[in-house]
Amino acid sequence: MGAVLSGAGVGADEGTAPSKPGLEDIPESCVALVLACLDPTEICRWACLNQAFYRASLADFVWESKLPENHQILVKKLFDFDSSSESKRDLYARLCCPTRFSGGTKILSYDKHEFSYRFAM
């Protein structure tokens, strides 16, 4: 009458096996710490795995180390807005797009490995 076997592999619903842990079971904070060690292209690839990885990829500290030290000054001069209200990921994306300045005679584009500044033709 109503006997229950402990550890018999029966889940909460009668007759179902317990699910195996998967990537979605890793805490977002742990995923974000791993993503912070990757380059931007890899971060974007890993963000496509599932919702936990995507949400972790949005964390500001993941993108902080990818930005140049003077990013606040660059954003203010190039885009004329206060960068404190925008996510670090969006700031990184803005800086990576080639941007004309100085009357359109110069172009600035940021890459983590190479800072590009050239004159427009």
C-alpha positions as CSV (number, residue, x, y, z in Angstrom):
1,M,0.0,0.0,0.0
2,G,1.7,3.2,-1.2
3,A,5.3,2.0,-0.8
4,V,7.9,4.3,-2.2
5,L,11.4,3.1,-3.1
6,S,14.1,5.7,-2.4
7,G,16.7,6.0,-5.2
8,A,14.9,3.8,-7.6
9,G,15.2,6.3,-10.4
10,V,11.6,7.5,-10.2
11,G,11.1,11.2,-10.6
12,A,8.5,13.5,-9.1
13,D,5.9,12.3,-11.6
14,E,5.2,8.6,-11.2
15,G,6.9,6.5,-13.9
16,T,9.2,9.2,-15.2
17,A,13.0,9.1,-15.0
18,P,14.8,12.2,-13.5
19,S,16.2,14.5,-16.1
20,K,19.9,14.7,-16.7
21,P,21.6,18.0,-15.9
22,G,22.3,20.1,-19.1
23,L,23.8,23.4,-20.1
24,E,20.7,25.3,-19.0
25,D,21.3,24.1,-15.5
26,I,24.6,26.1,-15.1
27,P,24.0,29.3,-13.2
28,E,24.0,32.4,-15.4
29,S,26.7,34.0,-13.2
30,C,29.0,31.1,-13.8
31,V,28.4,31.2,-17.5
32,A,29.1,35.0,-17.6
33,L,32.4,34.4,-15.8
34,V,33.4,32.0,-18.6
35,L,32.2,34.3,-21.4
36,A,34.2,37.2,-20.0
37,C,37.4,35.2,-20.8
38,L,36.4,34.8,-24.5
39,D,36.8,37.2,-27.4
40,P,33.7,39.0,-28.7
41,T,33.2,36.6,-31.6
42,E,33.2,33.6,-29.3
43,I,30.9,35.3,-26.9
44,C,28.3,35.8,-29.6
45,R,28.6,32.2,-30.8
46,W,28.1,30.8,-27.2
47,A,25.2,33.2,-26.7
48,C,23.3,31.2,-29.4
49,L,23.4,28.0,-27.3
50,N,20.4,28.7,-25.1
51,Q,18.6,31.4,-23.1
52,A,21.0,31.2,-20.1
53,F,24.0,31.7,-22.2
54,Y,22.3,34.6,-24.1
55,R,21.3,36.3,-20.9
56,A,24.8,35.9,-19.5
57,S,26.3,37.4,-22.6
58,L,24.4,40.6,-21.9
59,A,26.2,41.2,-18.6
60,D,28.2,44.5,-18.6
61,F,31.2,43.0,-16.9
62,V,31.6,40.5,-19.8
63,W,32.1,43.4,-22.3
64,E,33.9,45.8,-20.0
65,S,37.3,44.2,-20.6
66,K,36.7,44.3,-24.4
67,L,36.3,48.1,-24.5
68,P,39.3,50.5,-24.7
69,E,40.1,52.3,-21.5
70,N,39.1,55.6,-22.9
71,H,35.8,54.4,-24.3
72,Q,33.7,57.0,-22.4
73,I,35.7,59.8,-24.0
74,L,35.5,58.3,-27.5
75,V,31.7,57.7,-27.3
76,K,31.1,61.2,-26.1
77,K,33.2,62.8,-28.9
78,L,32.1,60.5,-31.7
79,F,28.4,60.0,-30.8
80,D,27.7,63.0,-28.6
81,F,25.8,61.2,-25.8
82,D,26.4,60.0,-22.3
83,S,27.6,56.4,-22.4
84,S,26.5,55.6,-18.8
85,S,23.0,54.7,-19.9
86,E,23.9,52.2,-22.6
87,S,25.0,48.6,-22.1
88,K,28.7,47.8,-22.5
89,R,27.8,45.4,-25.3
90,D,26.0,48.1,-27.3
91,L,29.0,50.5,-26.7
92,Y,31.3,47.8,-28.0
93,A,29.2,47.3,-31.1
94,R,29.0,51.1,-31.8
95,L,32.8,51.5,-31.5
96,C,33.4,48.5,-33.9
97,C,31.4,50.1,-36.7
98,P,33.5,52.5,-38.8
99,T,32.6,56.0,-37.8
100,R,33.5,59.2,-39.7
101,F,34.5,62.3,-37.7
102,S,36.4,65.6,-38.1
103,G,34.2,66.7,-41.0
104,G,34.1,63.2,-42.5
105,T,37.9,63.3,-43.2
106,K,38.8,60.6,-40.6
107,I,37.4,57.2,-39.8
108,L,37.6,55.4,-36.5
109,S,36.9,51.7,-36.0
110,Y,37.7,49.6,-32.9
111,D,38.9,46.0,-32.8
112,K,40.1,44.5,-29.6
113,H,43.4,43.5,-31.2
114,E,43.9,46.5,-33.4
115,F,42.7,50.1,-33.0
116,S,42.1,51.5,-36.4
117,Y,42.3,55.2,-37.2
118,R,42.6,56.3,-40.8
119,F,41.9,59.2,-43.1
120,A,38.9,58.9,-45.3
121,M,39.4,59.1,-49.1
